[in-house]
C-alpha cells in the first residue's frame, strides 16, 4: 500500500526514526495526527487491534524522536500497541498486511526488525525484559538507554513488581525507564484494586484543587526555591505510595495517562 503524499505530507517522508528526527519539534503534533489517520486507513483494510495503537500515537512519536532507536531500546508490553511503532520503523507500506499470510506480525518480532527488541507473547513481561537489556548494557559498558512501556492493565501481574523490586535495589542503577500508560483499560475496561487506586489518586478533586491552588500561589517553580521544595516533597510522597511514579528507588517509573499532545517541555534524555 503506497502512502498518499498529498494526504500525508509529513508521514510519507518518514521511513525510519532517523527521518522522524529530521523534523522540528513543532511538526510532531501534525505527524501524530497523520499517523493516527494512516493507521485507521491501513489497518482498517485487514483488521487488527486498533484501540491500543491509537492510544499511544503521541507517545510512540515522542519516544522515537527523543531516543536514538534502535541503539536505544524500546520494549512494548503485550505488543498490541506497536502498530504505530511498526509504521515509523520501516514497515509503513506493509502495515496493511498485518495478520495476513506472510504479512507484518501483529506483535513485536525480532526477526522482522531490529527495532523490535523483544518477542512478546504474554502481558506484563516488558519490565523484566527491559531490565535484562539494561543490565547487559551496563555490564558491557554500553551507554544505550532502555525503555519499557506498560499499561495499567498489565501492571496487575506479580512479575511486574518482582522486576520493579529487582531494578530498584540494584547498585549501580541500570539505565532503565519504565513508562506507565495509565489509560484505565486492558482488553476491556480495567478492573481490580490497582486500577481503582490509580483512578482515585489521579481523579481526586481535593488533591487536584490543592495542586492547582499551589501552582497559582507559588508561581514559576524554576525560579522559586519554595516551589522546587514542594515539588520534591510531592514526588517523595508519590514514591512512598503504591502508585508507580517517578522514583529512583522504585525503579524509574513515570506515568503517561494522557498523550493527547506532544509536550513542548520534554527534553532529550
BELHU-V948343 format. One record per pair of residues at least 12 apart in sequence whose C-alpha atoms are under 8 Angstrom apart, sorted by the first residue. I is the first residue (numbers start at 1). J is the second residue. Records with the same first field share a line. If there is no record, write none. Layout:
I = J + J
//
This chain:
1 = 42 + 93 + 94 + 96
2 = 93
3 = 93
8 = 34 + 38
10 = 30 + 31 + 34
11 = 31 + 34 + 35
14 = 88
15 = 87 + 88 + 89 + 90 + 91 + 92
16 = 88 + 89 + 90
17 = 64 + 65 + 69 + 88 + 89
20 = 64 + 65 + 88
21 = 64 + 65 + 66
25 = 264
28 = 61 + 62 + 262
29 = 58 + 261 + 262
31 = 61
32 = 57 + 58 + 61
35 = 57 + 84
36 = 54 + 57 + 84
39 = 54 + 83 + 84
42 = 95 + 96
43 = 95 + 96 + 97 + 98
44 = 96
45 = 96
46 = 96 + 97 + 98 + 99 + 100
47 = 98 + 99
48 = 98 + 99 + 106
49 = 80 + 81
51 = 81
52 = 80 + 81
53 = 80 + 81 + 82 + 83 + 84
54 = 81 + 84
55 = 81 + 259
56 = 81 + 84 + 259
57 = 84 + 259
58 = 259 + 260 + 261 + 262
59 = 259 + 262
60 = 84 + 85
62 = 262
66 = 267 + 268 + 269
67 = 145 + 268 + 269
69 = 115
70 = 114 + 115
71 = 144 + 145
72 = 144 + 145 + 146 + 147
73 = 115 + 117 + 144 + 145 + 146 + 147
74 = 115 + 116 + 117 + 130 + 146 + 147 + 148 + 149
75 = 116 + 117 + 118 + 126 + 127 + 129 + 130 + 146 + 147 + 148 + 149
76 = 108 + 118 + 120 + 126 + 148 + 149 + 150
77 = 120 + 123 + 124 + 125 + 126 + 148 + 149 + 150 + 151 + 154
78 = 107 + 120 + 121 + 122 + 123 + 124 + 125 + 126
79 = 106 + 107 + 108 + 120 + 121
80 = 106 + 107
82 = 106 + 107 + 108
83 = 95 + 106
89 = 113 + 115
91 = 104
107 = 119 + 120 + 121
108 = 120
123 = 154
124 = 150 + 154 + 155 + 157 + 159 + 160
125 = 159 + 160
126 = 148 + 149 + 150
127 = 148 + 149 + 150 + 160 + 163 + 164 + 178
128 = 159 + 160 + 163
130 = 146 + 147 + 148 + 176
131 = 146 + 163 + 167 + 174 + 176
133 = 146
134 = 146 + 174 + 175 + 176
135 = 174
138 = 174 + 175
144 = 175
145 = 175 + 176 + 177
146 = 175 + 176 + 177
147 = 176 + 177 + 178 + 179
148 = 176 + 177 + 178 + 179
149 = 178 + 179 + 180 + 181
150 = 178 + 179 + 180 + 181
151 = 180 + 181 + 182 + 183 + 185 + 186
152 = 180 + 181 + 182 + 183 + 184 + 185 + 186 + 190 + 195
153 = 184 + 185 + 186 + 190 + 195
154 = 186
156 = 194
164 = 250 + 251
165 = 250 + 251
167 = 250 + 251
168 = 248 + 249 + 250 + 251 + 252
169 = 249
176 = 251 + 252
177 = 251 + 252 + 253 + 254
178 = 251 + 252 + 253 + 254
179 = 253 + 254 + 255 + 256
180 = 244 + 253 + 254 + 255 + 256 + 257
181 = 255 + 256 + 257
182 = 255 + 256 + 257
183 = 257 + 258
184 = 199
197 = 243
198 = 243
235 = 247
//
